[in-house]
Amino acid sequence: MSDLLLLLLRIGFLVMLWFFVFAVVYSLRADLFGVRVRKMPAAEAPVPAAPVHQAPRPSAPAAKAATRLIITSGPKEGLEVPLGAADSMSIGRSSESGLVIRDDYTSSHHARLTRRGDIWTLQDLGSTNGTFLDGHRLSDKPVQVQIGSAIKVGATTFELRA
């Protein structure tokens, strides 16, 4: 082999080796510090409210449709998320979720809240640690959620309010 070809092969091998090293470092950084979270536009950003205490639930179902989701316990306690005109909201650790919950007990795509008319349903998306509605673990089938019912995902508890 000529000296020029041998030199080009060595340089090519070094470039591939450095590419591999950078890929490993990037992967480790993403595992240790997480991926960069995309920022929500100002119009859709949740507005923090005063800490909310659980009120006693009415005995009859409320006639109004839920318009907001309030976190009642967990790291983001007191946060109020307006539901607006959304027909569906995903819940999980992923930055693409409508409600992002960052803890070790929440899956990337943990659960989904869906609206059909004035009725909201909750569905577990095959999470490892489960989704709980009023203390009962949900299956993968959608279950109707009453206003004021406690929903627990990971270490966070929240409820729908009118």
Salt bridges, closest charged atoms under 4 A:
GLU80 OE1 - ARG68 NH1 3.52
ASP87 OD1 - ARG115 NH2 3.73
ASP134 OD1 - ARG57 NH2 3.79
GLU159 OE2 - ARG161 NE 2.48
